């Protein structure tokens, strides 16, 4: 919500191409991740460890997974907690650092209890309600079709937009989801359901979810562009809800705050859990919710994220940075996934075809190119 709002407010419709690319990339990579999990009955991290075990580059792969997912999620977690705290601050007026501390504590309590599912439904309803409001507002603001399709089909990088473009990709194609999804599909579709049936169901599930998510992000970018771009009004934590005023008027502030809190808290629980599954798999540890090793991983991620949220990093800056970190880490995770789904010995007749490999290579090339360009700008 925050990254898409910043993208639309700062650059109008110019970065819609990055969103379109992100949606396609997410669909391609998540399908591979689900296929790997259902065919091998292993998560991505576990498959990497088993494949490269005993080789020198196996150790390098494990280190990269721990760095990419463990440390990457720590940065991402700061944005999650900051987002949830930002929503609560908007409702109460209480300082954000206090809410960050409470959100971090609440997330830890939910993870320790293992009862997050009890409130997950409520959070999902709140996020879907917020998404519906954005879609209705998008219809009301009626963006210019020429600018809209121009931004979507003509890739450009306006001055100062590169980090935002990387962040937009990072918030859509979330690297840790590749590890989480390959494990989650095994629980949702057990081996007893049959492989072909499970693969079909997983593809439909992935397509619907990603398509809906892309549509919502598109609406958020467009409403922010209509409200802020070209108005000489800078988007801040205090006025970010202005984009919903065409539909909600003065109530937009409260509605946006509730949605931001729900999205932030749900992600603040999911990110440490995903990191724990990925790192445990890479290190060969048992992925048991009651295991002290498993708990130590998600606790480290949660504490790190809470610390950076509490010390007072600017809310929008923290969230944007977290998503940009995801964008930089994405090609590493995508390369690992491509290696795994091309293993004939494990995947059999379900290995990647030429089209899937080409699409995967494009994703890696684009994300590496954007990341490399940003590093060049920083260094030179």
N, C-alpha and C positions, 0 to 999 in steps of 0.2 A: 504493500500500500504506500509506504513512505518513498521507496525508491522510484516507483512509477510516478508518484506525484511530483517529485523533484525533477524527473526527466521531462515531464510534460510542461511544468511551470518554467523551467530554465530554457528548453530548446523547442517548445511547441511540438509539432508532429515530426520533426526531423529524425528522431530516433525510433520511429515505429518499425523500421526495417530490422533493428536489433531485436525488438520484441518478436517479430515474425520469425526471424532466425532462431530465437530462443525456444519458441513453441515447437518448431520442427525438430530442433536438436533434442529437446526434452523427450519428445515422442520416440525418436530413433533410439536414444540411449536407454530410456526406461523399458522399452520393448526388449532390448538386448539383455538388460539386467533381469527382467522377469523370466525370460527364456533360459538364462543361465541357471537361475534358482530352481526352476521347475524341472529342467532336464537333469541337472547334476545333483539336485537336492542339497546344494551347498550355497552359502553366501559368497559374495565376491571376494571378501578378505580371506575366507577359508580356502577358496579355490586357488587364490594366488599363492598362499602358503604351501599348499599341497603340490602345486605345479612346480614351484621354484625351490622347494626344500632341498638342502644339501648343495646348492650352487651359490657362488659368490654373489651373483646378481639377485638371488633370492633374499639375501640379507638387505640389499639395497632396496628391493621392492617393499619389504616389511617396513623399513625406515621411512620410505616415502608415504606409505599408507598411514603410518602413525603421525607423520608430520602433516600430511594433507588433510586428513580427517580429524585427527585429535586436535592439533593446534588451530586448524582452520575453523573447526566448530567452536573453539574457545572465543575466537574473534566474532564469529557469527552469533554466539550466545549473548555477547554484550549488546548487539543490536536487538535481539529478541527481548531481552529484559528491559532495555531502554524504551522500546516501543510500547510494551505493556505499561511501564511506569508513566510514559508520556500520556497514555489514555487516561490513567487514574488521576494524573496531575490536572488534566483538562477538566475532569469532573469535580475535583475537590479543591484545587488551588494549593494543596500541600506540596512542598518541595519534592522534585523528582527523585533525588537521591534516597529519600526515605522510602518512597514507593519501590525504587529499584531493590533496596534491601529486603523489603517485604515480599516482592515478587520472587526474588532469588530464594528466599526461605520457603515460600509456598511451593515453588517448583521442586525444591529438595524434599519437602515433606511428601509430595505426591509421588516422587520417584521412590522414596524409601517405602512408602505404604503399598505401592504396586496397584493402587486403586484409581489411577488416572482415568480409566475408562468410565468411571462413575460420572465425571463432569465433562467428558469429551463431547458428549452429545449436545450439551448446552452451548459449549464454545463453538461447535460446528454450526449450530442454528444461528448464533450471533454473527458469525462470519458470513454465512449465506445471506442473512438479512442485509448486512452491510453491502454485500456484492449486488444484491437486487437493487438497492438504492442507487449505487453507482451506475448500473445499467440504465435505469430509468432516467437518471440525470443526463447521461450520455445522449439518450434520445431527445431530451428536451433542449440541450445546447446546440444540436444540429451543426456539427463541425463542417467546415468547408471541404467538400468532397475532393477538390483538386489538391488541397494541401494534405488531406488525409491520405489519399492513395499515393501522392507524390512521396510523402515521408515513408510509406510502407514499401514501395517498390523501387525507390531510388536511394541506395545507401550513401549517406553523407556523414561527415563528422564535423559539425560546426566547432569553432574555436572553443576550447575548454570543455568539450563534451566527451572526450575519450574515456575518462574514468567513470562517468555516468553510464556510458554505453556498456562498459565492462561490468558495472554493478547491475545493470538491467539484465544482462545475460546471467550473472551470478545468482540473482534472486529468482530466476526462472528455472535454469538448469542447475539445481542445487547438487553439488558433488556428493554430499553424504547420502542423498536419496538413492544413489546407485548402489551403495552398500546396504542401506536399509531395505530397499525394495526387493533385492535378490533374496533376502531372508524372510521378509514379510509374506511374499507370495507362497512360500512353502507352508505357512500356517493357514492362509486363506484357502488354498487349494491343495489339500493333502494328496499324497501319491495314490490313494485309493480312488480318487475321482477320475483317473485316467489322464495321460499326458496331453493328448490332442485336445480333449475337452477343456482342460485347464489352460492350455496355451491360447485357445480361442477366447475364453472368458477373460483372461488377463489382458489380451490385446484390446478387447472392447472396453474394459474397465479403464485401462490406461488412456485410450483415445478420448473417451468421454471426459475424464477428469482433467486431462491436459488441455483439451479444447475449451472446456468451461473456464479453466484458470486463465488461459490466454485471452479469452473474451473479456473477463473481468479486468485483467491488467490493462487491456486496450481501453476499456471504459474509464479507468482511473487516470491513465495518461491523458486521454482526451478531455476529461472534465477539468483537470489541472491546467492543461494548455488553454482552454477557454477562459478559465478564471484568472490566470496569472500572466501567461506569456504575452509580452508586448504591453503590459499595463504599468511597467515601472514599479510594481509591487513585489518585493522579495518574499518568497515562500519561507515561512518559519514555523516552529512548533506551535506558536500562538495562533497563526492564521491559516494553517494547512486545511482546516475544515471548510474554508470559504467555497471550495469547489462544489460543495453539496447544497449551497444556499438556493440555487434555482428550484430545487425540489422541496427542501426542508426549512428554508428560511433561518430563523434564529435558533432552531433546534438542531441545526447541522453540527454545531460544536459538540453537543452531548452525544449525538448519534455516532459521529466519527470517533469520539473518545472510547465509547463502548466497543466498537468494532476493532479499534486498534489494540485495546486491552485483550480482547479475546484472541486475536491473531497472535499477539506477542506472547501470551501465556502458553498457548498451545504449542508454539514453536520453541519456547523456553524449556519445555519438557521433552519434546521430540529430539532436539539437537543433541543434548548430552547422551540420551539413550542410543541414538544412532552411532555416535562416536564410540560408545562402549561396545556395541556389537561389532563395529568395524575393527577397532584396535584389538579386542579380544580374539577375533578370528585371525587377524594377522599375526598375533603373538602365540597362537595355539592355546589360548586359555578358554576355559568353559564359559559359554555365554549364558550364565545363570544369574537371574535377577538377585538372588540371595548371596552370590559369591562376593567376598570382600574385594577381590581383584576387579570384578566387573563394576562394583559400586565405586571403587576408588577412581576409575576412569571417568565415569559420568560426574562424580563429585568434583574432580579437578577441573573439568570443563565448566561446570556450573559456578564454582568459586571464582574462576578466572573471569568469566563473563560478568558475574555480579560485581566483582572488584572494579572493573573498568566502567561499568554502568554507574556505580556509586561515586566514583571520584569526580564526576561532573563533566565528562566529555560531552560536547554539544550533541543533543539528541539526533538531529538529522545527519550530522557529520558521522556519528558513530554507526548509524544504521547503513549509510551509504558506504562507509569503509568496509563494514562486514560483508556486504554484498560484493564489493569489488574484490575482496580477498577470495571469495568463492569463485569469481570469474578467473582469477589467476590460477587457482588450484584445479579448475575443471579439466584442462587438457591432460594433466597427469592421471586423473581418475579415468578419463575417457580412454586413454591409451591402454591402461590396465584392463579395462572392460573389453576392448577390442581383441586384445591378446587372448583373453579367456574364452570368448565366444567363437574363436577360430580354432580351438583345440579339437581336432577330429576324434581323438581318443576319448574325450569326455562328452562331447556334444553329439557325436555320431552324425546322423542325417539332419540335425538341427543347427549345424554350424552356420555362420553368416554366409549369405550369398554375395555376389558381386555388388548388387545395388546397396545392400546394407553396409558393406565395407566402404564403398565410395562415399555414402552419406556420413558414415562415422569419420572418415578421413577429412571430409570437408569441415565437420564440426571441430576436429582437432586443429586443422590448419587455420581456421578463422580465429579461434580462441587464442592460439599461440601467436598469431599475427597481431591481434589487438594487444595482448600482454607484452609482446616484444616491442611494439610501437610505444607503449607507455613507458617501459623501462628506458628506451632510447631517449624519450623526452626528458626523463628524470636525470639521466646521466650526461646528456649532451645539450 
